[in-house]
Amino acid sequence: MQTFGDDMSHPPILIVHGLFGSGRNWNVIAKRLSGERRVVSVDMRNHGESPWFDTQSYHDMAEDLAQVIRHIGGQADVIGHSMGGKASMILALQDAALVNKLLVADIAPIAYRHSQQSMIEAMRTIDLGLVNTRGDADRQLAQVLDDASIRAFLLQSLNVKEQKWRLNLDALQAEMAKIVGFPDVSGSFGGPTLFLAGANSDYVLPEHRPTIKALFPAAKHAKIPGAGHWLHAEKPREFEAAARSFLSL
């Protein structure tokens, strides 16, 4: 867990990363928002510096987040991206009192048909014993993964010095169906909610809006032009501006 800023007069902002990410992926945005608010970014279970578990269910992840919020003051504005967005939605539905405002970045409360197993298989192709620099790992990964930006993202979770991943690949692979899915839930979260999507992404579609409306009746929608699924990395200033407007910073 990383903390930026020292304002204690307002609820802190909790940033929740997506699959294969870490809290430090959000450092630039976290630091920029911390001028007005205390900002906390976390590593989700089986990611970064957080403990490893056998499960990666959204109910478990939501309870992890609930424990963090109770520790940092009892209520937070929550920004969740992708897997982190789903976990944040379950948190709001299970423990509404812990969430002041909810910003869901490029994900919907649905089960998706795609899988990220190919990413895990690609990471497993790297012979970590031959990795002395990040460039060594990138050259190996390039043999099975053409997209340089995705390689760079994945390799942020590689501990080069210790020649190991900061990801529990076994658990993430075993739990992939839960990660791309969405649990059966009841009730709704009536607090302020923004579904912020990348205009070039197909993760949040018009046909998802009835489900979103049923679970989050106060939900509003916005898109960032020119951005895809990793909207916060592709258009960081635009993402920051949208977050500031929604959170009234």
N, C-alpha and C positions, 0 to 999 in steps of 0.2 A: 504494500500500500504506500502510495506517495501522496504527500500533501503539499499544496501550493497556496500561498496567501495566508493571512491570519485574521480575516474578518470573522467575528463571532456574533455579529448582530443580526445576521440573516441565516437561513438554512444553508448548509454547504451544498455544493454541486458534486454529485457522485458520477464519475464516468466509468462506463462498463464496456469493455472491448469485445470484439467478436472472435470467432473461431480462429485458432492459430496465432492470435495477437497477444498483446500484453498491455499493461497500463502505460508503459513508456512510449508506445506508438502514439499516444495522445498528449505527450509532454508539451508540444508547441501550443496546442489549443488550451490545455490546462493552464499553462503559465500565462497566456494572454487573458484568460477569463479571471485569473486570480487577483487582478488589480481591484476588482469590486467584490469578489466573494472568495471564501475558502473553497478550494477545489481538491477533491480526493479522487485519485485514480487507482483502481485495484487490478491485480492479476486474478483472473478467474481460476477456479480449481483446475488442476492439471495443465496450467499455463504459467509461464514466467517463474516467479519465485514462490508461488503458492503451493501448498501441499498437494500431493497426488492421492487420488481416490479411485476406486473401481467404477464409480458411477459419474455420469455427466447429465443427469436428468434436470429438467428446468425447475422442478420443485426443490431439488437440492441446491441448485445455483441460487434460486430466489432466497432460500433460507440463509445461504452464505452472505448474500447482500443485506438481508435483514439484520444479521449480526453486526455487519460493518456499520450500518446506519445507527443502530442502537449505541454503538461504541462512539460514534462521532457526534452524537447530539440528539438522536431520536427522530429526526425528520430530515429529508434532503430533497433537492431537485435532482432528478435522475436522467442522465443521458446514456442511452444504451444503443449500441450498433450491432446489427446482425444477430448472432447468437446472444450477445449481451442485451440486445433490444428485446428478444424473446424472454430472457430471464428477468429483465426489468418489468415487462408486462405482467408476468406471473407474480412478481413481487407486489406490484400495485394491486392486482386482483386479490391476493392473499392477505396483504397487510397494508391496506390503503392509508392508514394513519401515518405510515412511515414515509409516504411519498407526497411531496407538496405539488410539484409539477413533473410531468413525464414527457421527455423528448425521445421518440423512437426513430432511429436512423436506418432507413432503407431495409425494413423488414416488416412483415405482416404476421398476424397471429394465425398462421395456417401451417399445414404440413406441405413441404415442397417435394417435388419429385426428384430433384437432382441430389447428388451425393458429392461429398468432398473426399471420398476414399482415394481418388487418384492422386490428390495432393500428399496424402500420407504415404502412398506407395512410392511417389517420387522422392520424398524425403528419406525413405528407407533405402533408396538406391545408393546414397552417399556412404562411402567407406570412411567412417569417421577417423579411423586410424591413420588415414593419409591426409587429414586436414590439419594444416598448420596456420593457415590464414583463411579469411572469409573468401578470398579469391579462389583458393583451392576447392572449397565447397561449391562455389558458384560454377566453376568449370565442370565439376561432376554433375551438378543439378541441371546444367544447360543441355546435357545429353538427353534428358527426358522431358525437360520443360522449357519451351521456347521463350515464354514471356518474361523478359528481364525484370519487369516491375513486380511480378508475382514472386519470382525468385528472391528479389531483394527483401520483400515482405516476409517470406518464410524464413530467410536466413537471419532475420533479426532475432529469431528464437533459437539460434544455435550458439551455444557456449563454445567458442573456438578453443579457448585455453584448456578447458576440461574435456574437449572433444565429445560433447553430448548435447542432446536437444533439451531445451527448457520446456518441452511438451511431453506429456504422457501419451505417446503415440498409441500404445496398446489400448489404453482406456478409451481414447477418442475414436479409434477404429471400431472397437466393440460397441460403443454407444452412439455410432453415427446415425442410426435410424431415429433415435430420440432427438439428436441435435437438429436434424433437418425436419423433424416432425414438430408437433405442438400438442401439448397434453389437453385432454378434455377438461374444461373448466366451467364453473358456474359463477353467476354474479357479474358485477361490473365495477369499473373504477370511474367515478364521476368527476374526478379532478381535472384540471387543465392538462390537455394532452396534445402534442404535435407529432404527426407522422411526417417526417422530413425525408424525402426520397431524392435519389439522383434521377434527373430527367432521362438519362440514357440507360437506366436500370429497369429490369422487368421484375424486380422483387415485390413491388407494391403496385398492384394493378386496380383498375376501376372495379373489377368484379370482387375484389377483397373488401370493398368499403362497407357492404352490409354487415359482414362479420366484425369489422372494426367498430362500426357504429353500435352494434349490440353490446360489445364488451367495454367500449370507451365512448359513451354517448356525447361527451364534450369534445371529441377529437376534431382537430383541424388538420388540413393537409397542405403541404407546400413542396415544391420541387426546386432543386438547384440546377439551372441550365448547364449543360456540358459535363455533368458529373455522372459517374456510374455508381456501382455498388460501394466502392471505397470513397464516398463523397467527401469525407473529412480530410482525406489525404490528397485527393485530386483537386478540390476547391476549398482549401482550409479557410481562407478569408471569408468566402461566401457562407461556409458552414458556421463560422464564428458569428457572423452578422445575424444569421437566422436564429442561432442560439441566444444571442444577446437580446434580440427583439422579443422572443418568446419568454425568456426568463426575466425580462424587464431590467437588464443590467445597464 
